[in-house]
Each structure stands twice: as structure tokens, then as C-alpha cells.
């Protein structure tokens, strides 16, 4: 079963060649994303990104994140990511990463 969450960037701290990012739930007082607010009343997510990846995140920017369990059966392996540094797994799966542009 996959679980999705609505998140937004709550802090961007530029450091060296990247950034430390913090995310919180993307809810507002008008009921935006209320179903997610009911299911995930608290969220604290942090991530460090390097290089040009940091340029893809801005304070207040919203995202939908999907949590998908890895393969659970013995001997079954998850597909390996074969993109280029700086590509996201989502871009590679969608065929939009740098690896598919070459």
C-alpha cells in the first residue's frame, strides 16, 4: 500500500554547494488538503541536497510525496536507479532525467 503526503518547504539553508531542506505538512486554515491533514496530523521531514539539486527547492513550495514500500518477497529486488548524478528517481522513471536526454 502506498501512502501520500502533501508537504511544503519550511526552511532552506544554503551551505557550501547545496542546501539543508526542511519540510512540514501542507495544510491551511481553509481546509486545503484536509484529507491529508486528518491522516497525517504531524510531519517533519529533512533532507540535504548537493549541487544543482538545491536550486529546485524554494521556501513555501509544495510537493506531493509518495511512500512506496520496497519489495517484500524473499529474493525479489527493487529496480535499481541507473540515472545520472543530479537526476531524481521520479524523473528517471518518467523518462525525463538527464540519462534519457543524451
C-alpha positions as CSV (number, residue, x, y, z in Angstrom):
1,X,0.0,0.0,0.0
2,X,1.3,3.4,-0.9
3,X,0.9,6.4,1.3
4,X,0.9,10.0,0.0
5,X,1.6,13.2,1.9
6,X,1.2,16.9,1.0
7,X,4.3,18.8,2.1
8,X,5.8,22.2,1.7
9,X,9.3,23.6,2.1
10,X,9.5,25.3,5.5
11,X,13.3,26.1,5.6
12,X,16.1,26.3,3.1
13,X,19.6,26.7,4.5
14,X,22.2,27.1,1.7
15,X,25.5,25.6,2.7
16,X,28.6,25.1,0.5
17,X,27.5,23.6,-2.8
18,X,24.0,22.5,-1.6
19,X,21.3,23.1,0.9
20,X,19.7,21.7,4.0
21,X,15.9,21.5,3.5
22,X,13.1,21.2,6.0
23,X,9.5,20.2,5.1
24,X,6.3,20.4,7.0
25,X,2.7,19.5,6.3
26,X,0.9,21.5,3.5
27,X,-2.3,22.5,5.2
28,X,-4.0,25.8,5.6
29,X,-6.9,27.2,7.7
30,X,-9.3,27.0,4.8
31,X,-9.2,23.2,4.7
32,X,-6.7,22.8,1.9
33,X,-5.6,19.1,1.7
34,X,-7.9,18.3,4.7
35,X,-7.9,14.6,3.9
36,X,-4.1,14.5,4.3
37,X,-4.3,16.7,7.4
38,X,-6.7,14.2,9.0
39,X,-4.4,11.2,8.1
40,X,-1.1,12.8,9.0
41,X,-1.6,15.5,11.7
42,X,2.2,15.9,12.1
43,X,5.1,15.7,9.6
44,X,8.7,16.7,10.0
45,X,10.9,15.8,7.0
46,X,14.5,17.0,6.5
47,X,16.9,16.4,3.6
48,X,20.3,17.6,2.5
49,X,20.8,18.0,-1.3
50,X,24.0,18.8,-3.2
51,X,24.9,20.7,-6.3
52,X,22.2,22.0,-8.7
53,X,19.5,19.8,-7.0
54,X,19.3,22.6,-4.3
55,X,18.1,25.0,-7.0
56,X,14.9,23.0,-7.4
57,X,13.6,23.9,-3.9
58,X,12.1,27.2,-2.8
59,X,10.7,28.3,0.6
60,X,6.9,27.7,0.6
61,X,7.0,25.4,-2.5
62,X,4.5,22.4,-2.2
63,X,5.0,18.8,-3.1
64,X,3.2,15.5,-3.1
65,X,5.3,12.7,-1.7
66,X,4.5,9.1,-2.2
67,X,5.9,6.5,0.2
68,X,6.1,3.1,-1.6
69,X,7.3,0.0,0.3
70,X,10.2,-1.8,-1.1
71,X,9.7,-5.4,-2.5
72,X,8.6,-7.6,0.4
73,X,9.0,-11.1,-1.0
74,X,12.2,-13.1,-0.5
75,X,14.6,-12.9,-3.4
76,X,12.6,-10.1,-5.1
77,X,14.7,-6.9,-5.7
78,X,13.6,-3.4,-6.3
79,X,14.6,-1.9,-9.7
80,X,17.9,-0.1,-9.4
81,X,18.2,3.5,-10.4
82,X,20.5,4.0,-13.4
83,X,20.3,7.7,-14.0
84,X,23.0,10.4,-13.8
85,X,24.1,12.3,-10.6
86,X,21.6,15.1,-10.0
87,X,18.7,13.2,-11.6
88,X,15.7,12.4,-9.4
89,X,14.4,8.8,-9.3
90,X,11.0,10.2,-10.3
91,X,12.5,11.9,-13.4
92,X,14.3,8.7,-14.4
93,X,11.1,6.6,-14.1
94,X,9.2,9.2,-16.1
95,X,11.9,9.2,-18.8
96,X,12.7,12.9,-18.2
97,X,16.1,12.6,-16.5
98,X,19.4,13.6,-18.0
99,X,20.1,9.9,-18.8
100,X,17.2,9.9,-21.2
101,X,18.1,13.2,-22.8
102,X,21.6,12.1,-24.0
